[in-house]
Amino acid sequence: METGTPFTDLVREAQTGKTLRALAELAVDPVTKRAVAHSTLWRIAQGQSIKIEPAVVRAVAEAVGKPLREVQLAAAQQFIGLMAGDPLGASTAEAAVVVAHVPGMTASDMPRVQRLLSQWAAGDDDSRVPGEERPRG
């Protein structure tokens, strides 16, 4: 199944009105201070494969001016073929629910996930991880 090029698209959109060299000046991972070369950004913009590492994804997020989470999800979709998000609308102010799934799946395609999240939200003891021991008290 085709997953598109969301990571590539982020770089292409950010490149509008800028050279890749100018964009590369912004592509520095705030955690490791690792810079991503303009040649790497060129490969991304061309839809070519690159070695995906957290530092590269963080640097690209800096360069394109998008939230890290958005860039991480775009990279996962393009290079791994998975969508990640909250198709069930289960996130709250206290907790973000992220479900990795095949593109095109909707909440109705995930009844077991819906049941597990409902049990968890209700504090049901049966919502523990499969194989996990029940606490003894």
N, C-alpha and C positions, 0 to 999 in steps of 0.2 A: 504494500500500500504506500503510495506517495505521501510523504509527510511535509513537503514544501521546503522552503529555505528561510525560515524565520531569522536565524542567526545572520545569514548572509544579508537578508533584507535590512536588518538593523544597521549594519555597516554601510550598505549602499545609501540608505536614507540619511545617515549622518554625514556622508561624503558630499551631499548636495552643497555646492558652493565652496567646498574645501578640497584641498589635495589630500591624498593619503598620507603624505609626509606631515602635513599639518595635523591631521587626525592622529597620527602616530605620536606626536608630541604630547597628546593628552592620554595616550594609552599606557598608563603606568599603574600597576597593581598597588593600591594603597596599603596593602598588608605587607607584601614582600619587597616593594619598590621595584619590582621587575618591569622593565619596559618591553612593549611589544613592537617589533620593527614594522616599518611600512610594508615590507614584503609579506609579512604575515597577514596584515590587514588586506593587502591585495589578494592573497590567496582566499581569504574569507569572502571578500567581495566578489570573487570569481566563482564561488561555490565549491572551491576545492577543499579537500580534506586537510585538516591540520591536527596536531596533537592537542587534544582538549585537556587542559589542566585548570584547576581552580584559579591560579594566578593569571592565566590568559583570559579567562572569562571575566574576572574582576577588572582587568586592564581594559578589556573591550567595553565593559559597562561604563568605565570612566570616560573612555574616548567618545562613546555615542551619547553620553549624558542620560542614560536610562537607569532605572533602579536595578540593582544587582539581581534580584529575584526574577525580573522580567527577562534579563539576558541569560540567566541560568536556564530558565524554562525554554527559551528559544534554542539554546545550544542542545539541550536534551531532546527537543523535538526533532531538530535537524539531524543530529549525529547519532542518536540512539533510536529514534523513531517512536518516542513516547510523548504523549501529551501529559502535562501535569497541571492540576488546578483543583478547584472545588466544584465539580459538576453537581454535587448534591446540595450545595448551599448550606453546608454544616459549620462553616467557620463562625467564630464568635470574636468578641473583642479580646477574650483571654486566650484563644487557641485558633490557629490556622489549620484547617484540614486540607491536606494536599494528597490527591490520589493520582498515581501514575497509571495511565491507561492508553490503550490503542486509540489513535485518532478516529474520530467519528462516534465513539461511545458516548452515551448519554446516561443520566442518572437511572433511567428505566432499564438500561442494560446491566446495571450493577446492583441487583436486589440484595445480594449477600453483604456488600459493603454498606448499603443503607441500613440493613438490620444490625450489623456490628456497631455502626456509629450511633444508632438509636439506643442500643443497649448501653453503650459507653456513656452517652449523654444522660441516661436515666440512672446511672450508677449501679446497673445490674451486675452482680457478681459473675454472671456467665459471660461477660464481655472480656474476660482475660484472654491472653494470648494462648492459642492452641498449644497444649502440652505443658502449660504453666501450672504449677501446683497451686491449689487453693490455700490461702493463708489459714493457719490453725490458731485458734485463739483460746 
